[in-house]
C-alpha cells in the first residue's frame, strides 16, 4: 500500500527528512509515516535528536532499491536534486543530478558548489567533486577544463594538468554565462602566470575582476593575488604592492588565511626591496 510505495521511493535517498520525503513521494504526511515506521522499528535510523533526519538500515535500503527499475529511480533523484538545490545544498544536489542522468544540472551544481568550496577554503578537496562529472563533460566546458587544470597544478600533477589546460584554451567560451566566464578568466590568469606570460595574466585578471561580483570575495582575493604577481613580474612594482596589499586586507577582513598568506608571500619581498 501507501507505506510500501513510500519505502520504495525514499530508498534512493542516502538520508532524508520529512520535507524531502514529501518532495520525492508527493505525500504531504511524510512526517506521520516516518513516525509510524520508527515506532514499528522498521530499520529506520534516527540521525538527530530533533527527529528531522533519518536513514534506512543499509540492508533494507539495498533490498528496496533492488525492486526499483532505472526508469523509476531517475525522476525520484530529479525531485531530490530540486529539493536540495532550492536549499543551496549543492553537494547533495549534485549527487542526485548525476543519478538522475541530468548532466546539465550536474554542471550547473558543480559550479555553484565549487564557488562555495572556494569561499570555505576547500580548494583541493573540490577536485573530488569535479572528478564525479564524466570526463567528456569536463572537457566540453572551457571553465571546467581550466578548473581541473588549475586544481591538478596545485596538487602537483603537472602532466595531467597540462592536458586539461590545452583543452581549456581550445574549447569555446561563448556559451558561458558571465559568472562562469569570470571563473574561467581567473584560471586563465593562473595558467598565463604558470606559462611565464605575466602581461597576458594581467589582462585575464582585469577581465575576470570586471565579471566577478563584489560578494565573491574569495575569488577576488585570489585574482588580486595573481594580478599582483603579474604586475611585479612586469616590473610594475608600485601597482603590484597596491594590489597585493588589497588582497592581504581583503583576506584578513574575511578570515581567508591561506589566500591572505599567499598574497603576503609575494608582498613581503617587494616591500623589502623598496
Backbone torsions as a table, in degrees:
resi	resn	phi	psi	omega
1	UNK	NA	-148.2	-175.7
2	UNK	-62.0	-42.3	-178.4
3	UNK	-64.7	-41.0	179.6
4	UNK	-63.9	-43.3	178.2
5	UNK	-62.4	-40.0	178.5
6	UNK	-60.7	-46.0	-179.3
7	UNK	-61.9	-45.6	-178.1
8	UNK	-63.4	-44.9	-175.4
9	UNK	-70.0	-37.7	-178.5
10	UNK	-81.8	-6.4	-179.8
11	UNK	-67.5	-16.2	179.0
12	UNK	-77.9	-8.7	-176.6
13	UNK	-94.3	134.2	176.9
14	UNK	-68.8	-47.1	173.3
15	UNK	-136.1	159.9	-175.3
16	UNK	-153.7	151.3	174.9
17	UNK	-116.6	166.6	177.2
18	UNK	-56.6	-42.5	-179.6
19	UNK	-62.3	-43.7	179.6
20	UNK	-64.0	-42.9	178.5
21	UNK	-60.3	-41.5	179.2
22	UNK	-64.0	-40.1	179.7
23	UNK	-64.1	-37.4	-176.1
24	UNK	-81.0	-39.8	-174.6
25	UNK	-94.0	-20.9	-175.3
26	UNK	80.8	5.5	-179.4
27	UNK	-94.8	120.1	-177.0
28	UNK	-72.6	-19.5	-175.8
29	UNK	-101.7	40.0	-178.8
30	UNK	-62.0	-34.6	-178.9
31	UNK	-60.8	-42.2	-179.9
32	UNK	-66.6	-38.7	178.8
33	UNK	-64.0	-44.0	179.4
34	UNK	-63.5	-40.3	179.2
35	UNK	-61.9	-41.4	-179.6
36	UNK	-69.9	-35.8	177.1
37	UNK	-65.3	-41.0	179.5
38	UNK	-65.7	-40.6	-179.2
39	UNK	-65.7	-34.7	-179.5
40	UNK	-84.1	2.4	178.7
41	UNK	57.8	46.8	-175.7
42	UNK	-88.4	56.4	175.3
43	UNK	54.5	31.7	179.5
44	UNK	-98.9	128.2	-178.3
45	UNK	-107.9	120.0	178.2
46	UNK	-79.7	133.0	-175.9
47	UNK	-102.4	-10.0	177.4
48	UNK	-149.4	164.4	-177.3
49	UNK	-72.1	-24.0	-177.1
50	UNK	-79.1	-2.9	-176.6
51	UNK	57.2	42.7	-179.7
52	UNK	-103.8	-30.8	-178.4
53	UNK	-125.1	137.2	-178.2
54	UNK	-137.7	168.3	165.5
55	UNK	-147.6	160.1	175.3
56	UNK	-84.7	154.1	169.3
57	UNK	-58.7	135.7	-176.3
58	UNK	-51.2	-36.3	-179.4
59	UNK	-64.3	-42.3	179.1
60	UNK	-68.5	-43.4	-179.4
61	UNK	-59.4	-44.4	179.3
62	UNK	-62.7	-42.6	-179.3
63	UNK	-62.3	-44.4	-178.8
64	UNK	-66.9	-41.6	-179.1
65	UNK	-66.5	-32.5	179.4
66	UNK	-60.0	-25.8	-179.5
67	UNK	-87.2	1.0	-178.1
68	UNK	-104.3	133.0	174.4
69	UNK	-80.2	157.8	179.4
70	UNK	-55.8	-40.2	-179.0
71	UNK	-64.9	-27.4	176.7
72	UNK	-79.3	-35.9	-174.5
73	UNK	-71.3	-38.6	-172.4
74	UNK	-58.6	-48.3	178.1
75	UNK	-64.6	-29.1	176.7
76	UNK	-67.6	-43.3	176.7
77	UNK	-63.5	-37.5	179.8
78	UNK	-62.9	-40.0	177.8
79	UNK	-66.9	-40.0	177.6
80	UNK	-64.6	-40.0	177.9
81	UNK	-58.6	-48.0	-178.6
82	UNK	-61.4	-39.7	-179.7
83	UNK	-64.5	-47.7	-179.1
84	UNK	-65.6	-41.3	-179.2
85	UNK	-64.0	-37.8	-179.6
86	UNK	-64.4	-18.9	178.9
87	UNK	-107.3	15.3	178.3
88	UNK	58.6	28.5	175.7
89	UNK	-98.0	74.0	-167.8
90	UNK	-70.5	-30.5	-179.0
91	UNK	-60.8	-49.4	179.6
92	UNK	-69.1	-38.0	179.5
93	UNK	-61.6	-39.7	180.0
94	UNK	-61.5	-43.0	-179.7
95	UNK	-60.5	-42.7	-178.9
96	UNK	-73.3	-32.7	177.8
97	UNK	-61.0	-44.6	-179.3
98	UNK	-68.9	-37.9	177.3
99	UNK	-66.0	-28.2	178.4
100	UNK	-82.2	-6.6	-177.7
101	UNK	77.2	18.8	-178.1
102	UNK	-94.9	86.4	-176.6
103	UNK	-66.9	-41.6	179.8
104	UNK	-62.4	-41.0	176.9
105	UNK	-63.9	-38.8	178.3
106	UNK	-61.6	-42.0	178.6
107	UNK	-64.4	-46.1	179.9
108	UNK	-59.7	-43.6	-176.8
109	UNK	-72.9	-35.1	175.9
110	UNK	-61.5	-43.1	179.8
111	UNK	-58.4	-43.2	179.7
112	UNK	-66.9	-45.2	-178.8
113	UNK	-66.5	-37.3	-180.0
114	UNK	-62.7	-44.5	179.5
115	UNK	-62.3	-39.3	178.1
116	UNK	-65.5	-38.7	-178.9
117	UNK	-69.5	-37.3	176.2
118	UNK	-63.3	-41.5	178.5
119	UNK	-62.4	-36.2	179.8
120	UNK	-83.2	-4.4	179.7
121	UNK	80.5	21.3	-178.0
122	UNK	-102.7	52.6	-171.3
123	UNK	-65.6	-53.1	-173.2
124	UNK	-68.4	-33.7	179.5
125	UNK	-70.4	-15.7	178.3
126	UNK	-69.1	-17.4	176.1
127	UNK	-62.1	-35.6	177.9
128	UNK	-61.0	-40.4	179.5
129	UNK	-68.2	-40.2	-180.0
130	UNK	-66.2	-34.2	179.9
131	UNK	-68.8	-15.5	177.5
132	UNK	-70.8	-30.8	178.7
133	UNK	-72.7	144.3	176.6
134	UNK	-57.5	140.8	-175.7
135	UNK	-60.4	-36.6	179.3
136	UNK	-62.5	-32.9	178.4
137	UNK	-69.6	-45.0	178.8
138	UNK	-59.3	-45.1	-178.4
139	UNK	-70.7	-16.8	-179.5
140	UNK	-90.4	-2.7	-179.9
141	UNK	-124.8	121.3	-174.9
142	UNK	-56.2	-43.5	-176.1
143	UNK	-70.4	-34.5	-179.6
144	UNK	-72.5	-39.8	177.5
145	UNK	-64.2	-41.4	178.5
146	UNK	-66.9	-38.8	177.7
147	UNK	-61.3	-44.1	-179.3
148	UNK	-65.9	-40.4	177.2
149	UNK	-59.6	-46.4	-179.0
150	UNK	-59.1	-48.6	-178.2
151	UNK	-65.1	-38.7	178.8
152	UNK	-68.3	-38.7	175.6
153	UNK	-61.3	-45.6	-179.9
154	UNK	-61.4	-32.1	-179.1
155	UNK	-81.4	-13.6	179.5
156	UNK	92.2	8.5	179.2
157	UNK	-90.7	74.7	-167.4
158	UNK	-66.3	-44.8	-176.4
159	UNK	-59.9	-47.1	178.4
160	UNK	-63.9	-41.5	-178.4
161	UNK	-59.7	-42.3	-178.9
162	UNK	-62.1	-37.5	178.1
163	UNK	-60.9	-46.9	179.4
164	UNK	-70.3	-32.4	177.6
165	UNK	-62.9	-41.8	178.8
166	UNK	-64.0	-39.4	176.8
167	UNK	-62.9	-44.2	-176.0
168	UNK	-59.2	-39.3	-177.0
169	UNK	-82.0	-10.3	-178.9
170	UNK	-101.7	-18.6	-179.2
171	UNK	-84.1	140.7	-179.2
172	UNK	-66.1	140.6	177.9
173	UNK	-102.2	4.1	-171.5
174	UNK	-61.0	-33.4	-176.3
175	UNK	-81.0	-6.9	-175.2
176	UNK	-74.0	136.2	172.5
177	UNK	-71.4	159.2	-175.9
178	UNK	-50.9	-41.0	-178.1
179	UNK	-63.9	-46.0	179.3
180	UNK	-67.8	-33.8	178.1
181	UNK	-66.4	-37.9	176.8
182	UNK	-61.5	-41.0	176.6
183	UNK	-63.6	-44.6	179.7
184	UNK	-59.1	-43.7	-179.9
185	UNK	-65.8	-31.0	175.6
186	UNK	-61.1	-46.2	-179.9
187	UNK	-68.5	-35.3	177.5
188	UNK	-64.1	-34.5	175.6
189	UNK	-59.2	-48.1	-179.6
190	UNK	-63.3	-44.0	-178.7
191	UNK	-62.3	-41.5	179.2
192	UNK	-63.7	-38.9	175.9
193	UNK	-63.3	-43.6	-178.1
194	UNK	-65.0	-30.2	-179.1
195	UNK	-92.9	9.0	174.1
196	UNK	74.9	32.5	178.5
197	UNK	-125.9	77.2	-175.0
198	UNK	-65.3	-30.0	178.5
199	UNK	-62.6	-45.9	177.6
200	UNK	-66.3	-37.1	178.9
201	UNK	-59.6	-43.4	179.9
202	UNK	-63.1	-38.0	178.3
203	UNK	-64.0	-45.9	178.6
204	UNK	-62.3	-39.9	-178.7
205	UNK	-62.6	-44.2	179.6
206	UNK	-64.2	-38.3	177.4
207	UNK	-63.7	-42.4	-178.6
208	UNK	-65.7	-44.6	-178.1
209	UNK	-61.7	-29.5	178.6
210	UNK	-72.0	-19.8	-175.4
211	UNK	-105.0	-23.8	-175.4
212	UNK	-90.4	120.8	-175.5
213	UNK	-66.0	159.9	-176.3
214	UNK	-58.7	-32.6	-178.3
215	UNK	-73.3	-12.2	176.4
216	UNK	-83.6	61.3	-171.9
217	UNK	-59.2	-40.5	-176.2
218	UNK	-61.6	-42.2	179.4
219	UNK	-69.3	-36.3	-179.2
220	UNK	-68.9	-34.3	175.4
221	UNK	-64.3	-47.1	179.4
222	UNK	-57.8	-47.9	-179.3
223	UNK	-63.8	-43.6	-180.0
224	UNK	-61.7	-37.9	177.9
225	UNK	-64.7	-44.6	178.5
226	UNK	-65.0	-41.6	-179.8
227	UNK	-63.7	-42.1	178.3
228	UNK	-61.4	-40.8	177.1
229	UNK	-62.6	-42.7	-179.9
230	UNK	-63.7	-43.1	179.9
231	UNK	-63.4	-40.2	178.9
232	UNK	-63.2	-42.3	-179.3
233	UNK	-69.6	-24.6	176.7
234	UNK	-85.1	1.1	179.8
235	UNK	84.3	8.6	179.7
236	UNK	-92.0	72.0	-169.7
237	UNK	-64.8	-45.5	-177.9
238	UNK	-62.8	-43.9	178.7
239	UNK	-63.8	-40.3	-179.8
240	UNK	-62.2	-43.7	180.0
241	UNK	-62.0	-44.2	179.6
242	UNK	-61.7	-46.5	-177.4
243	UNK	-65.3	-44.2	-178.8
244	UNK	-69.5	-33.0	174.6
245	UNK	-63.2	-42.5	178.0
246	UNK	-60.0	-43.6	179.3
247	UNK	-62.0	-42.3	-179.6
248	UNK	-61.8	-48.4	-176.6
249	UNK	-70.3	-34.8	174.7
250	UNK	-63.5	-44.1	179.7
251	UNK	-62.6	-41.8	179.6
252	UNK	-66.4	-41.9	-178.7
253	UNK	-64.5	-32.5	-176.7
254	UNK	-99.6	-2.5	179.2
255	UNK	74.2	22.2	178.0
256	UNK	-90.0	81.4	-171.1
257	UNK	-66.9	-41.4	178.5
258	UNK	-60.2	-42.2	-179.4
259	UNK	-70.7	-36.3	176.1
260	UNK	-60.0	-45.1	-178.7
261	UNK	-68.1	-34.1	177.7
262	UNK	-63.5	-45.1	178.0
263	UNK	-63.1	-42.1	-178.8
264	UNK	-64.1	-37.7	-179.5
265	UNK	-58.2	-36.8	179.7
266	UNK	-90.4	-21.0	-179.9
267	UNK	-77.5	-41.2	-174.1
268	UNK	-57.6	-47.4	178.9
269	UNK	-60.8	-34.4	179.4
270	UNK	-67.4	-42.6	179.2
271	UNK	-67.6	-37.1	179.6
272	UNK	-65.0	-43.5	179.5
273	UNK	-67.0	-33.3	-179.5
274	UNK	-67.2	NA	NA
